[in-house]
Amino acid sequence: MKRVEKVFAETSTVKTIFLSKDEEISAATPGQFLMVWIPGVDEIPMSISSKTPPGITFRKVGEATDALFKLKEGDLLGVRGPLGKGFRLEGKRILVVGGGVGVAPLFPLVEDASREGVEVHVIIGARTGGALVFAERMARLSSGLVVLTEDGSVGFRGMAGDFAEKLIREKSYDQIYACGPEGMLLKVFQVAEEVGVGVQIALERYMKCGIGICGSCGLGQYLVCKDGPIFDGNMLRRVLDEFGVFRRDSYGCKEKVER
């Protein structure tokens, strides 16, 4: 069990919970995740948004995250992990694209890249300014930050995926990294393929076990919890009949992904 050391409200619907010290989480690869057990409620996968101290960032969307939202300093959580395969830091000039709360798990990658002297350009997007997360933290560490909101309330008016397409076509990057709504991820992948630049994308699927046993997070020939959650171009080409098209709910039924 881990103790909640601090709770920080990122927005009215997004919080970051910092946990007690954990050497394994501090040594995690950016992009890995934890299985977080809320006693009496459920166990759910959560991306690592901070390694030292260990942190998870989440949006209130259901029963489990609603219970997380109510936690206070001193409360206890069960934690398994780090799990899955994370990002590989490649090249000396990279582009990082995040949408919504998907920006948070990209932050440890930007931290590592900055520490290694990599030139990091970051694009973050949200529906409105009140939904933006990690903008100030990204600005401190990146070589350049572009903020977009769909309603134009903060930064440029537009979509993160559209601006990413513009930069990928105009500039030269060694690698593209992305996390967020799957429609945005599909666009980033397609443009990267056209230009011929490597891409690594964080995918989300329904998970029960987190260790490749239950099969609930199946994506074509892959299990997202074990083979991912980070997928490179070679892996994504094998699942184009599903990636950006549909996912499965808790009953295994198909549902359209968010565009």
C-alpha positions as CSV (number, residue, x, y, z in Angstrom):
1,M,0.0,0.0,0.0
2,K,1.1,3.5,-0.7
3,R,0.2,6.6,1.3
4,V,-1.1,9.7,-0.4
5,E,1.4,12.4,0.3
6,K,-0.1,15.3,-1.6
7,V,-3.2,16.1,-3.8
8,F,-3.0,18.8,-6.4
9,A,-6.0,20.1,-8.3
10,E,-4.9,20.7,-12.0
11,T,-8.3,21.8,-13.1
12,S,-11.9,21.4,-11.8
13,T,-12.0,17.8,-13.1
14,V,-8.3,16.8,-13.1
15,K,-6.1,16.0,-10.1
16,T,-2.6,14.8,-9.5
17,I,-2.0,12.5,-6.5
18,F,1.6,12.2,-5.3
19,L,2.4,9.0,-3.4
20,S,5.0,7.9,-0.8
21,K,8.5,7.2,-2.1
22,D,9.0,4.2,-4.3
23,E,12.3,3.3,-5.9
24,E,10.8,1.2,-8.6
25,I,8.4,3.9,-9.8
26,S,11.2,6.5,-9.6
27,A,13.2,4.2,-12.0
28,A,10.2,3.7,-14.4
29,T,10.5,4.3,-18.1
30,P,8.3,7.2,-19.2
31,G,5.0,5.8,-20.6
32,Q,4.8,2.9,-18.2
33,F,1.7,2.6,-16.0
34,L,0.5,1.4,-12.6
35,M,-2.5,-0.7,-11.6
36,V,-4.1,1.4,-8.8
37,W,-6.4,-0.2,-6.3
38,I,-8.9,2.0,-4.5
39,P,-10.0,-0.1,-1.5
40,G,-13.7,-1.1,-1.7
41,V,-14.1,0.3,-5.2
42,D,-11.9,-1.0,-8.1
43,E,-8.5,-1.4,-9.5
44,I,-7.7,0.6,-12.6
45,P,-4.7,1.4,-14.8
46,M,-3.1,4.9,-14.4
47,S,-0.2,6.4,-16.3
48,I,2.8,7.6,-14.3
49,S,2.9,11.4,-14.6
50,S,5.7,11.9,-12.1
51,K,8.5,9.6,-11.1
52,T,10.0,11.4,-8.1
53,P,7.8,11.7,-6.2
54,P,5.6,9.0,-7.7
55,G,2.5,10.6,-9.2
56,I,-0.7,9.8,-11.2
57,T,-2.8,12.4,-13.0
58,F,-6.4,11.6,-13.9
59,R,-9.7,13.1,-15.0
60,K,-12.9,12.4,-13.1
61,V,-14.9,10.2,-15.5
62,G,-16.5,7.3,-13.5
63,E,-16.8,5.5,-10.1
64,A,-13.1,4.7,-9.6
65,T,-11.8,8.1,-10.6
66,D,-14.6,9.8,-8.6
67,A,-13.3,7.9,-5.6
68,L,-9.7,8.9,-6.3
69,F,-10.9,12.5,-6.6
70,K,-12.1,12.4,-3.0
71,L,-8.8,11.1,-1.5
72,K,-6.9,13.2,0.9
73,E,-3.4,13.3,2.3
74,G,-2.8,10.3,4.5
75,D,-5.2,8.0,2.6
76,L,-3.9,4.6,1.3
77,L,-3.9,3.2,-2.2
78,G,-2.8,-0.2,-3.5
79,V,-0.2,0.0,-6.3
80,R,1.1,-2.6,-8.7
81,G,3.9,-1.7,-11.1
82,P,5.5,-0.1,-13.1
83,L,4.0,-2.2,-15.8
84,G,4.1,-2.3,-19.6
85,K,6.7,-1.0,-22.1
86,G,7.5,2.7,-22.1
87,F,8.9,5.2,-24.6
88,R,12.3,4.9,-26.1
89,L,14.1,8.2,-26.2
90,E,15.6,8.4,-29.7
91,G,17.3,11.3,-31.5
92,K,18.4,14.8,-30.7
93,R,15.3,16.7,-31.9
94,I,11.9,15.4,-31.0
95,L,8.2,16.5,-31.2
96,V,5.9,15.7,-28.3
97,V,2.1,16.0,-28.9
98,G,-0.4,15.7,-26.1
99,G,-4.2,16.1,-26.0
100,G,-6.3,16.6,-22.9
101,V,-5.1,14.7,-19.8
102,G,-2.9,12.7,-22.2
103,V,-0.4,15.5,-21.7
104,A,0.5,14.3,-18.2
105,P,2.2,10.9,-19.0
106,L,4.4,12.7,-21.6
107,F,5.9,14.9,-18.9
108,P,8.4,12.3,-17.6
109,L,9.6,11.8,-21.2
110,V,10.1,15.6,-21.6
111,E,12.0,15.6,-18.2
112,D,14.3,12.8,-19.4
113,A,14.8,14.4,-22.8
114,S,15.7,17.8,-21.3
115,R,18.1,16.1,-18.9
116,E,19.8,14.4,-21.9
117,G,20.2,17.7,-23.8
118,V,17.6,16.7,-26.4
119,E,15.8,19.6,-28.3
120,V,12.1,19.1,-27.4
121,H,9.2,20.8,-29.1
122,V,5.9,20.3,-27.4
123,I,2.3,20.8,-28.6
124,I,-0.5,20.5,-26.1
125,G,-4.2,20.9,-26.7
126,A,-7.5,20.9,-24.9
127,R,-11.1,21.7,-25.5
128,T,-10.9,24.9,-23.4
129,G,-8.4,26.8,-21.4
130,G,-9.9,25.5,-18.2
131,A,-9.0,21.9,-19.3
132,L,-5.3,22.5,-20.0
133,V,-2.9,20.6,-17.8
134,F,0.9,20.7,-17.4
135,A,1.4,23.8,-19.6
136,E,3.7,25.7,-17.3
137,R,5.7,22.6,-16.5
138,M,6.1,21.8,-20.2
139,A,7.1,25.4,-20.9
140,R,9.9,25.3,-18.3
141,L,11.6,22.1,-19.8
142,S,10.8,22.3,-23.6
143,S,12.7,24.1,-26.3
144,G,9.4,25.4,-27.6
145,L,5.8,25.0,-26.5
146,V,2.6,25.6,-28.6
147,V,-0.8,25.6,-26.8
148,L,-4.1,25.1,-28.6
149,T,-7.7,25.2,-27.4
150,E,-10.7,24.3,-29.5
151,D,-12.6,27.4,-28.4
152,G,-9.5,29.7,-28.6
153,S,-9.7,30.7,-25.0
154,V,-6.0,30.1,-24.4
155,G,-3.2,29.9,-27.0
156,F,-4.1,29.3,-30.7
157,R,-7.6,28.3,-31.7
158,G,-7.5,24.8,-33.2
159,M,-6.6,21.1,-32.7
160,A,-3.3,19.7,-31.5
161,G,-3.3,17.1,-34.2
162,D,-3.7,19.7,-37.0
163,F,-0.9,21.8,-35.7
164,A,1.3,18.7,-35.3
165,E,0.7,17.8,-38.9
166,K,1.9,21.3,-39.9
167,L,5.1,21.0,-37.9
168,I,5.9,17.5,-39.0
169,R,5.6,18.5,-42.6
170,E,7.6,21.8,-42.2
171,K,10.3,20.8,-39.8
172,S,12.7,17.9,-39.3
173,Y,12.4,15.7,-36.3
174,D,14.1,12.5,-35.3
175,Q,11.1,11.0,-33.5
176,I,7.5,11.9,-32.8
177,Y,5.8,11.1,-29.4
178,A,2.1,11.4,-28.7
179,C,-0.7,10.6,-26.2
180,G,-4.3,11.7,-26.2
181,P,-7.6,11.1,-28.0
182,E,-7.1,8.3,-30.5
183,G,-8.4,10.3,-33.5
184,M,-5.5,12.8,-32.8
185,L,-3.1,9.9,-32.5
186,L,-4.2,8.4,-35.8
187,K,-3.6,11.7,-37.6
188,V,-0.1,12.0,-36.0
189,F,0.8,8.5,-37.1
190,Q,-0.5,8.9,-40.6
191,V,1.5,12.2,-41.2
192,A,4.6,10.7,-39.6
193,E,4.3,7.7,-42.0
194,E,4.0,10.0,-45.0
195,V,7.0,12.1,-44.0
196,G,9.0,9.0,-43.0
197,V,9.8,9.9,-39.4
198,G,9.6,7.4,-36.5
199,V,6.6,7.6,-34.1
200,Q,5.8,6.3,-30.7
201,I,2.3,6.5,-29.5
202,A,0.6,5.7,-26.1
203,L,-2.6,3.8,-26.5
204,E,-5.4,3.2,-24.0
205,R,-7.6,0.1,-23.8
206,Y,-9.8,-1.5,-21.2
207,M,-7.6,-3.4,-18.7
208,K,-8.4,-5.7,-15.9
209,C,-5.2,-7.5,-14.9
210,G,-2.4,-5.3,-16.3
211,I,0.0,-8.3,-16.9
212,G,-1.3,-10.0,-20.0
213,I,-3.5,-12.7,-18.5
214,C,-7.1,-11.7,-19.0
215,G,-6.9,-10.5,-22.6
216,S,-9.4,-7.6,-22.1
217,C,-7.0,-5.1,-23.7
218,G,-6.5,-7.0,-26.9
219,L,-5.5,-4.9,-30.0
220,G,-5.1,-7.2,-33.0
221,Q,-2.2,-9.5,-32.2
222,Y,-1.1,-7.4,-29.2
223,L,-2.1,-7.0,-25.5
224,V,-1.8,-3.3,-24.7
225,C,-0.9,-3.9,-21.1
226,K,2.1,-6.2,-22.0
227,D,3.2,-5.3,-25.5
228,G,2.4,-1.6,-25.0
229,P,1.0,0.8,-23.9
230,I,3.6,2.4,-26.2
231,F,3.3,1.4,-29.8
232,D,5.8,2.3,-32.5
233,G,5.1,2.6,-36.2
234,N,5.9,-1.1,-37.0
235,M,3.4,-2.3,-34.4
236,L,0.7,0.2,-35.5
237,R,0.9,-0.9,-39.1
238,R,-0.3,-4.3,-38.0
239,V,-3.4,-3.0,-36.3
240,L,-4.8,-0.4,-38.7
241,D,-8.1,-2.3,-38.9
242,E,-8.6,-1.4,-35.2
243,F,-6.3,1.6,-34.3
244,G,-8.3,4.8,-34.6
245,V,-11.5,2.8,-35.5
246,F,-12.8,0.9,-32.4
247,R,-12.0,-0.3,-28.9
248,R,-13.8,-2.8,-26.7
249,D,-15.8,-2.0,-23.6
250,S,-15.8,-3.9,-20.3
251,Y,-18.1,-6.6,-21.9
252,G,-15.8,-7.0,-24.9
253,C,-18.2,-5.2,-27.3
254,K,-16.9,-2.9,-30.0
255,E,-17.3,0.9,-29.6
256,K,-16.0,3.7,-31.8
257,V,-12.9,5.5,-30.6
258,E,-13.0,9.2,-29.8
259,R,-12.2,11.4,-32.8
